[in-house]
Amino acid sequence: MKNVDKGKRKYIGAVVVIALLAGIGLASADDTRIEDGAVWINNSDNPYLNALRVSDTYVNNGAAVVVDFTRTDDYQTHAYGVNVTGAQTARGSNAGIRGQTSINVPGYQEGLSVGYLAYTSGWYAHGHSYGVYGRSTPNSLRNWDDDRTSHGLGGIFYAGPDDTHTLTLNSAGTHWVGGVYGKVEGDIDGTPTAGAVAGVIGIDNTTGTAPSYAGYFDGRVYHEGNVGIGTTDPQRALHISDVLRLEPRGFAPDDPSEGDIYVNSKNHHIYCYLNGNWRQLDNWKNTEDLSVEKP
């Protein structure tokens, strides 16, 4: 509304409110008025009121609410496209922002996705409190072409520059660049019979023939601290509470470093790279029985 004075803006805003009340089913509220060009809707008596509802059966490119903020000076700015606060006294659920979408193209892509920001639900027998919650329930994921990618995810996050820029980190301070960052903190007492307190929690409850994992990493992984496999109290950098298996290979690995270990599939020996050479760790001879008697 460029070049429109304040008084005319109020008039235009009032027309918008009337249009909303008449055209998109805005239920009656306790107080509906214009405040400095903005729409104010106050409702305290009707617990089922949707303050603003927009419905259209034919939308190609659009949004129910579009908010654009721009400020270029050096002052600290707090600007929200949508800011929702509230509290529940007993059972029920609250969501600052809830989005739901579905796609129905049978045989190709179909399913439902639901997302929440700042979501809580009742706490009598069970409850939930999420900063961000997402759930995807696809019925089918299939591509027309082999070079396409399909996602069926509860949430997906990216961090980093676009293809035309390089992100440069200076040597001062601490930098975290990651698609997902998880952290738990504060005093948390008690020992539940099930569950976990962790920065990142992965659980694999899938069934079927497709390979599935509680965690999947494609690339290098860095871990600071002890790692426990089969134990919740690791005492070394890697603590395995079960059998360790080294997949045998037919030849020594290239570019070895001190301490590398492998099992040779041809002569059935275990080797460790020490002082510039591969050293045989076991004393089995090729002609001997390589089986080990069970206790």
C-alpha positions as CSV (number, residue, x, y, z in Angstrom):
1,M,0.0,0.0,0.0
2,K,2.5,2.6,-1.0
3,N,1.4,6.2,-1.2
4,V,-1.7,5.5,1.0
5,D,-2.0,7.7,4.1
6,K,-2.7,6.3,7.5
7,G,-6.4,7.2,7.5
8,K,-7.0,5.5,4.2
9,R,-5.1,2.5,5.4
10,K,-7.5,2.1,8.3
11,Y,-10.4,2.4,5.9
12,I,-8.9,-0.3,3.6
13,G,-8.2,-2.5,6.6
14,A,-11.8,-2.2,7.7
15,V,-12.9,-3.2,4.2
16,V,-10.6,-6.2,4.4
17,V,-12.0,-7.3,7.8
18,I,-15.6,-7.0,6.4
19,A,-14.6,-9.0,3.4
20,L,-13.1,-11.6,5.7
21,L,-16.2,-11.8,7.9
22,A,-18.5,-12.1,4.9
23,G,-16.4,-14.1,2.4
24,I,-14.3,-16.7,4.2
25,G,-16.4,-17.6,7.2
26,L,-14.8,-15.7,10.0
27,A,-16.9,-16.7,13.1
28,S,-18.2,-13.9,15.4
29,A,-15.6,-12.9,18.1
30,D,-15.9,-10.8,21.2
31,D,-13.9,-8.0,19.7
32,T,-13.0,-7.3,16.1
33,R,-11.4,-4.0,15.3
34,I,-8.7,-2.1,13.4
35,E,-5.6,-1.0,15.3
36,D,-3.2,1.1,13.2
37,G,-4.0,-0.7,10.1
38,A,-3.9,-4.2,11.6
39,V,-6.6,-6.7,12.3
40,W,-7.4,-7.4,15.9
41,I,-9.6,-10.4,16.8
42,N,-10.3,-11.2,20.4
43,N,-12.3,-14.3,21.4
44,S,-12.9,-15.6,24.9
45,D,-16.3,-17.2,24.9
46,N,-16.2,-19.6,21.8
47,P,-13.7,-22.4,22.3
48,Y,-14.2,-23.7,18.8
49,L,-13.5,-20.4,17.0
50,N,-11.1,-20.4,14.1
51,A,-10.1,-16.7,14.0
52,L,-9.2,-16.9,10.4
53,R,-10.1,-19.6,7.9
54,V,-9.2,-19.5,4.2
55,S,-10.6,-22.2,1.9
56,D,-10.1,-22.6,-1.8
57,T,-10.5,-25.7,-3.8
58,Y,-8.4,-24.5,-6.7
59,V,-5.0,-23.1,-5.7
60,N,-2.0,-23.1,-8.0
61,N,0.4,-20.9,-6.1
62,G,-0.7,-19.1,-2.9
63,A,-0.6,-18.8,0.8
64,A,-3.2,-18.1,3.5
65,V,-1.0,-15.6,5.2
66,V,2.1,-13.8,3.8
67,V,4.1,-11.5,6.0
68,D,7.3,-9.7,4.8
69,F,9.6,-7.8,7.1
70,T,12.6,-5.9,6.0
71,R,15.0,-3.8,8.1
72,T,18.5,-2.7,7.1
73,D,19.8,-0.6,10.0
74,D,21.9,-1.9,12.9
75,Y,19.2,-2.0,15.6
76,Q,18.2,-5.3,17.1
77,T,14.9,-6.4,15.6
78,H,12.3,-8.9,16.7
79,A,9.9,-9.6,13.9
80,Y,7.6,-12.6,13.6
81,G,5.6,-13.7,10.6
82,V,3.4,-15.7,13.0
83,N,3.7,-15.5,16.8
84,V,1.4,-17.8,18.8
85,T,1.4,-18.2,22.6
86,G,-0.9,-20.2,24.9
87,A,-1.3,-22.6,27.7
88,Q,-3.4,-25.7,28.5
89,T,-4.6,-26.6,31.9
90,A,-5.3,-30.3,31.5
91,R,-5.6,-32.6,28.6
92,G,-5.5,-31.3,25.0
93,S,-2.8,-30.0,22.7
94,N,-1.3,-26.7,21.7
95,A,0.7,-25.9,18.6
96,G,2.3,-22.6,17.8
97,I,2.1,-23.5,14.1
98,R,0.6,-26.6,12.6
99,G,0.9,-27.5,9.0
100,Q,-0.6,-30.5,7.2
101,T,-0.4,-31.4,3.5
102,S,-1.2,-34.4,1.4
103,I,-0.6,-35.6,-2.1
104,N,-2.6,-38.2,-4.0
105,V,-1.1,-39.4,-7.1
106,P,-1.7,-43.2,-6.9
107,G,1.2,-45.3,-7.9
108,Y,3.7,-42.5,-7.9
109,Q,3.7,-40.3,-4.8
110,E,1.0,-40.3,-2.2
111,G,0.7,-39.8,1.5
112,L,0.4,-37.3,4.3
113,S,2.8,-35.0,6.1
114,V,2.1,-33.1,9.3
115,G,4.4,-30.6,11.0
116,Y,4.3,-28.6,14.3
117,L,6.4,-25.8,15.8
118,A,6.3,-25.6,19.6
119,Y,3.9,-28.5,20.1
120,T,2.6,-29.8,23.4
121,S,-0.1,-32.4,24.3
122,G,-1.9,-33.7,27.4
123,W,0.1,-35.1,30.3
124,Y,-2.3,-37.3,32.4
125,A,-1.1,-40.7,31.2
126,H,1.3,-39.6,28.5
127,G,2.5,-36.4,26.9
128,H,4.6,-34.7,24.3
129,S,6.6,-31.5,24.2
130,Y,8.4,-30.7,21.0
131,G,10.2,-27.6,19.7
132,V,9.8,-29.0,16.2
133,Y,7.8,-32.1,15.3
134,G,7.3,-33.6,11.9
135,R,5.6,-36.8,10.7
136,S,5.5,-38.2,7.2
137,T,3.3,-41.2,6.3
138,P,3.8,-41.9,2.6
139,N,1.9,-44.7,1.0
140,S,4.1,-44.8,-2.1
141,L,7.5,-43.4,-3.1
142,R,8.3,-44.0,-6.8
143,N,10.1,-42.0,-9.4
144,W,9.4,-41.6,-13.1
145,D,13.2,-41.4,-13.8
146,D,16.1,-43.2,-12.3
147,D,18.0,-40.0,-11.6
148,R,15.3,-38.6,-9.3
149,T,15.2,-38.7,-5.5
150,S,12.2,-39.2,-3.2
151,H,12.0,-38.3,0.4
152,G,9.7,-39.9,3.0
153,L,10.9,-38.1,6.1
154,G,9.6,-36.7,9.3
155,G,11.9,-33.7,8.9
156,I,14.7,-32.6,6.7
157,F,17.1,-29.7,7.5
158,Y,20.0,-28.3,5.5
159,A,22.8,-26.0,6.5
160,G,25.5,-24.4,4.3
161,P,25.9,-21.9,1.5
162,D,24.3,-22.2,-1.9
163,D,26.2,-23.5,-4.9
164,T,27.5,-20.0,-5.9
165,H,29.1,-19.2,-2.6
166,T,31.8,-20.5,-0.2
167,L,31.3,-20.5,3.5
168,T,34.5,-19.3,5.2
169,L,34.9,-19.8,9.0
170,N,37.3,-17.5,10.8
171,S,39.8,-18.8,13.4
172,A,38.1,-17.1,16.3
173,G,35.1,-18.4,18.2
174,T,33.2,-21.6,17.9
175,H,31.3,-22.6,14.7
176,W,28.6,-25.3,14.3
177,V,27.4,-25.9,10.8
178,G,25.1,-28.9,10.6
179,G,21.8,-30.0,9.1
180,V,20.7,-31.2,12.5
181,Y,22.0,-30.0,15.9
182,G,20.8,-31.8,19.0
183,K,21.6,-30.9,22.7
184,V,20.2,-31.8,26.1
185,E,21.0,-29.9,29.2
186,G,19.9,-29.1,32.7
187,D,19.3,-31.4,35.8
188,I,17.4,-34.5,34.7
189,D,16.9,-37.1,37.4
190,G,15.4,-40.5,37.5
191,T,16.0,-43.8,35.7
192,P,13.0,-44.8,33.4
193,T,12.6,-48.4,32.5
194,A,12.8,-47.5,28.8
195,G,13.8,-44.5,26.7
196,A,16.9,-42.4,26.6
197,V,18.1,-38.8,27.2
198,A,20.3,-37.9,24.3
199,G,21.1,-35.1,21.9
200,V,20.0,-37.3,19.0
201,I,17.8,-40.3,19.3
202,G,17.3,-42.8,16.5
203,I,15.0,-45.9,16.7
204,D,14.4,-48.4,13.9
205,N,11.1,-50.1,14.2
206,T,10.6,-50.9,10.6
207,T,9.4,-54.2,9.2
208,G,9.8,-55.5,5.6
209,T,12.7,-56.4,3.3
210,A,14.3,-53.0,2.8
211,P,17.5,-52.4,4.7
212,S,16.8,-50.0,7.6
213,Y,19.0,-48.3,10.3
214,A,18.5,-46.4,13.4
215,G,21.3,-44.1,12.1
216,Y,22.8,-43.7,8.6
217,F,25.9,-41.7,7.8
218,D,27.4,-41.3,4.4
219,G,30.8,-39.7,5.0
220,R,33.3,-39.3,7.9
221,V,32.0,-39.4,11.5
222,Y,33.6,-37.7,14.4
223,H,32.9,-38.7,18.0
224,E,34.4,-37.2,21.1
225,G,34.4,-39.5,24.1
226,N,34.0,-43.2,24.6
227,V,31.7,-45.3,22.3
228,G,29.8,-48.2,23.7
229,I,28.4,-51.0,21.6
230,G,26.2,-53.3,23.7
231,T,27.0,-51.3,26.8
232,T,25.8,-48.0,28.2
233,D,29.0,-47.5,30.2
234,P,32.0,-47.7,27.8
235,Q,35.4,-47.6,29.6
236,R,37.5,-47.1,26.5
237,A,37.4,-45.1,23.2
238,L,35.6,-48.2,21.8
239,H,34.0,-50.6,24.2
240,I,32.3,-53.7,22.7
241,S,30.2,-55.9,24.9
242,D,30.0,-58.8,22.5
243,V,31.9,-60.4,19.6
244,L,33.9,-58.2,17.2
245,R,34.1,-59.3,13.6
246,L,36.7,-58.1,11.1
247,E,35.5,-58.9,7.6
248,P,38.4,-60.8,5.9
249,R,40.1,-59.4,2.8
250,G,42.4,-61.0,0.3
251,F,45.2,-58.4,0.5
252,A,46.7,-55.8,2.8
253,P,45.1,-52.4,2.6
254,D,46.8,-49.5,0.8
255,D,48.5,-46.7,2.6
256,P,48.5,-48.3,6.1
257,S,49.2,-46.5,9.3
258,E,50.5,-47.6,12.6
259,G,48.0,-49.8,14.4
260,D,45.9,-50.8,11.4
261,I,44.5,-54.4,11.8
262,Y,43.0,-56.7,9.2
263,V,42.2,-60.4,8.6
264,N,43.7,-62.1,5.5
265,S,41.1,-64.3,3.8
266,K,43.7,-66.3,2.0
267,N,46.0,-67.5,4.8
268,H,43.5,-66.8,7.6
269,H,45.9,-64.8,9.7
270,I,45.4,-61.5,11.6
271,Y,47.9,-58.7,10.9
272,C,48.7,-55.4,12.5
273,Y,50.8,-52.7,10.9
274,L,53.7,-52.0,13.4
275,N,56.9,-50.1,12.9
276,G,56.5,-49.9,9.1
277,N,55.6,-53.6,8.5
278,W,52.6,-55.9,8.7
279,R,53.1,-58.2,11.7
280,Q,51.2,-61.4,12.1
281,L,49.4,-61.4,15.4
282,D,48.3,-65.0,15.7
283,N,50.5,-68.1,15.8
284,W,48.4,-70.4,13.7
285,K,50.1,-72.4,11.0
286,N,48.3,-72.9,7.7
287,T,48.4,-76.7,8.1
288,E,46.8,-76.6,11.6
289,D,43.1,-76.8,12.4
290,L,41.9,-73.2,12.6
291,S,38.8,-74.1,14.6
292,V,38.6,-73.2,18.3
293,E,37.1,-75.7,20.7
294,K,34.0,-74.5,22.5
295,P,34.3,-74.4,26.2
